[in-house]
Amino acid sequence: MSSRGDSSDVAAVPASASSVLSPETQRVYTGAWRDFCTWRTGMGMGSSLPVPAEHIVGYIESLMPAASPSTIKLRLASIAWHSNQPGSASCTAHAAVRAALRRCQRAASGSAEQAVVIQLACCGEDLAGLRDRAVLLMHQIGGLAPADSAGLDREDFEFGNTELVVRVRLPDAPVEESGQPVHLPRRRNDPLCPAVALERWLQRSGILYGAIFQGVTVHGTLDRRLGVVGVRRILQRIATQAATQAMPPARSLVPATPTPRSNPKARLPAPARKFKRPAPAGPGHLSQPPLR
């Protein structure tokens, strides 16, 4: 994307948009753009246009504790409208911005972290379990979509002391393109850190180049690259196992022993009739005529 120059003034909606946006939308966009410019100036980020992706990611993270996902999307729409030239790629299409939006949506649910902890308990410590753990955390905490994770290679990762840089390539991007960087913090003592889970997976699998997420055979050896469907199946299987474990135990189907009725007037079942066994006949009373 080409730059339109530096300007510290709050830009109004472009003239070409006057016939497209309603007056109310123009007013909302102008207020959202003014708030973003004030935040960026206070952070010492300058006022370059189009807005760099790292500025937008930082702005989203500053809004996460209070703003709802719908409010953040509205402000991003204002930034995209003000900062992009006609025909240029939207700044909100950057992989880092999309990942930040996914993290914001999960954080808004309130129980996202607890849900991830429950799902992590479904991942074992074998080779397949370490891979599933890395896939889960890259998706839930890192904000990468299944299509993003499926296309990653070992060459797309840069491990630093404080962060992990993941270069995500867009689906239609050329193969030789390096990809768009997504910065994830690296916390060694945090069980929810995607970087730590990814390091454990790489150490156990021994992957030095090529596809980062691969299938695992029943013999514990690596198979071919996981596609988008394969990554989705892993996430769905983990979610199903976690939901099953969270369900209350099923009630017993054995009927309980009925209690006697407390109504004194209730009719009790009639006792079974006892049949008397006939006494054997005496010598003078033979039941059958004597044989001749």
Steps between C-alpha positions, in 0.01 A plus 500: 500500500628841413513785744292814470742708705520599862229707659425559867159651429184297544393417146140524399320242293629514140291694256443189291323346798253783544252341264547155660496559875205648680552816710468295820762250382733784406460647848575165670801432275642845563473458878660153487782628280563793737526258794750282313714799399506622860607157624770466235641846575509422871693178429751687284422293191477786255222549249608315185238389250401227426511394863756223571357173622695509827332831588156346448588192705621718786180706480283186513686369803456833677124482443457134597438541875201730455374513140279233348595322176231692310644833618851397399379391155329836452820687587701278267255576222561870559878450494481300180279762335724790592839341445464297180516633148238385250601163362760427770485203734315557824722542805257279695577207265845462653554164673606667827184714506278200431672303777454789744129514415462129572674543835267788580191295421616214723592734783152654485342166594652525850564126538733456203808433714322244718370326189854475361624350828230232480586427138872475577422221745383293200846520336743228598876513542580277203601627157142548378400665828781757479398581145134539599602727788698727265215508246247584772701784656597651165128513420345595834770728643695601190186566296613313188231353281523132391597614150783708646637212709477247218721709271781563748855371448791484741659789312203722592591508873750725676552428870621793707562547869170679560285422198426260218459643150281295268486599135160409360454487125165594353327232288551688171851628579797389285714216635811717513327758722624489860156544656346744746654500851292412805675578831418273796648548849728227634438406865695196614304434820156545344325172405286698254796641306487396132875554458587256779259236364646542153857461631410175675341365182804589290743346748309171517423476126844616381352713221770725355333609176178456307147466635475591867184297571503144370299187557617234747469130420397229747869409531588853618668617180433815298276491194410756235402866556167565667255688279228739609259209551756317715556801726125550538451135591759528777326807644156341473617175662654688794186710544280187494714320759502806726121534474456130581717523809313809618161324480347377830494122551200323353222394738450133567231332291416240774157582643488573869318264741142623542408610850178372663196721483435720799121510441339271760188455280702377207410146408781256547542219252317181597724229642564202283258208553646192662392167362484205744667187389257206517578248775593150388211253508487234775498126445121493497469787262704421196496761241537237228355148474746227591670326219405158423 
